[in-house]
Amino acid sequence: MKVHIAIHLNVEDSISASRATFYVKDSDFKKDADFAVGIIAYEWIQSRRREFGFRRMEIEKVIWDEQHDITDLVKQIRPIEPPDDLPF
């Protein structure tokens, strides 16, 4: 499934707006469209954070297909930490 995502970020009191088109797996999209697109948006925001040099950044708005606001959902997404299986 092809979706259009728009993000508005506040990077150290300067607004950065970006738009892009991404592909979401159909099976994930059918289960929960907002969450599937939210994961893609979160990963994109993390790549933007790396591009900006990890400066202070706040998510202002995340919209997909110009009508679905998923800002709160994306703010709640956190990466899954790998298990600590080391014996020491």
Kinemage of the C-alpha trace (Angstrom):
@kinemage 1
@onewidth
@group {chain A} dominant
@subgroup {mainchain}
@vectorlist {calphas} color= white
{ca met a 1} P 0.000 0.000 0.000
{ca lys a 2} L 1.348 3.404 -0.950
{ca val a 3} L 0.822 6.241 1.574
{ca his a 4} L 1.811 9.898 1.675
{ca ile a 5} L 3.194 11.101 5.011
{ca ala a 6} L 3.707 14.715 6.071
{ca ile a 7} L 5.659 15.609 9.204
{ca his a 8} L 6.171 18.917 10.977
{ca leu a 9} L 9.110 18.989 13.378
{ca asn a 10} L 10.255 21.731 15.737
{ca val a 11} L 14.056 21.571 15.597
{ca glu a 12} L 15.509 23.981 18.153
{ca asp a 13} L 12.650 26.481 17.629
{ca ser a 14} L 12.771 26.191 13.841
{ca ile a 15} L 9.930 24.437 12.014
{ca ser a 16} L 10.848 21.759 9.485
{ca ala a 17} L 8.095 20.380 7.264
{ca ser a 18} L 8.639 17.334 5.046
{ca arg a 19} L 6.511 15.125 2.813
{ca ala a 20} L 7.282 11.761 1.295
{ca thr a 21} L 5.663 8.647 -0.116
{ca phe a 22} L 6.236 5.266 1.506
{ca tyr a 23} L 5.097 1.701 0.956
{ca val a 24} L 3.430 -0.176 3.819
{ca lys a 25} L 2.965 -3.953 3.820
{ca asp a 26} L -0.631 -4.780 2.934
{ca ser a 27} L -0.945 -7.303 5.765
{ca asp a 28} L 0.168 -4.729 8.362
{ca phe a 29} L -2.063 -2.079 6.811
{ca lys a 30} L -5.137 -4.337 7.023
{ca lys a 31} L -4.499 -5.163 10.705
{ca asp a 32} L -4.128 -1.554 11.891
{ca ala a 33} L -3.542 1.114 9.264
{ca asp a 34} L -2.715 3.940 11.677
{ca phe a 35} L -0.170 1.881 13.603
{ca ala a 36} L 1.484 0.519 10.439
{ca val a 37} L 1.879 4.018 9.015
{ca gly a 38} L 2.933 5.288 12.452
{ca ile a 39} L 5.860 2.858 12.525
{ca ile a 40} L 7.009 4.053 9.097
{ca ala a 41} L 6.659 7.692 10.190
{ca tyr a 42} L 8.589 7.010 13.418
{ca glu a 43} L 11.461 5.417 11.478
{ca trp a 44} L 11.505 8.365 9.081
{ca ile a 45} L 11.586 10.852 11.971
{ca gln a 46} L 14.512 8.945 13.493
{ca ser a 47} L 16.406 9.229 10.200
{ca arg a 48} L 15.623 12.971 10.118
{ca arg a 49} L 16.951 13.207 13.689
{ca arg a 50} L 20.246 11.679 12.522
{ca glu a 51} L 20.356 14.135 9.589
{ca phe a 52} L 19.875 17.068 11.975
{ca gly a 53} L 22.719 15.843 14.182
{ca phe a 54} L 20.531 14.740 17.122
{ca arg a 55} L 19.579 18.321 17.967
{ca arg a 56} L 16.593 18.946 20.246
{ca met a 57} L 13.511 17.980 18.260
{ca glu a 58} L 9.783 17.893 18.980
{ca ile a 59} L 7.137 16.275 16.815
{ca glu a 60} L 4.518 18.911 15.982
{ca lys a 61} L 2.294 17.029 13.531
{ca val a 62} L 2.219 13.742 11.604
{ca ile a 63} L -0.448 13.227 8.942
{ca trp a 64} L -0.867 10.483 6.363
{ca asp a 65} L -2.867 10.831 3.136
{ca glu a 66} L -3.666 14.429 4.162
{ca gln a 67} L -6.538 13.417 6.447
{ca his a 68} L -5.387 10.967 9.136
{ca asp a 69} L -3.663 12.690 12.067
{ca ile a 70} L -1.451 10.172 13.923
{ca thr a 71} L 0.674 12.643 15.903
{ca asp a 72} L -0.192 11.227 19.338
{ca leu a 73} L 0.337 7.645 18.180
{ca val a 74} L 3.803 8.398 16.762
{ca lys a 75} L 4.804 10.217 19.974
{ca gln a 76} L 3.974 7.056 21.966
{ca ile a 77} L 6.054 4.658 19.824
{ca arg a 78} L 9.303 3.513 21.443
{ca pro a 79} L 11.992 1.176 20.082
{ca ile a 80} L 12.121 -2.380 21.395
{ca glu a 81} L 15.293 -2.950 23.391
{ca pro a 82} L 17.175 -6.172 22.581
{ca pro a 83} L 17.276 -8.732 25.403
{ca asp a 84} L 20.321 -8.650 27.661
{ca asp a 85} L 21.449 -12.295 27.538
{ca leu a 86} L 25.083 -11.725 28.414
{ca pro a 87} L 26.309 -13.764 31.403
{ca phe a 88} L 28.300 -10.880 32.903
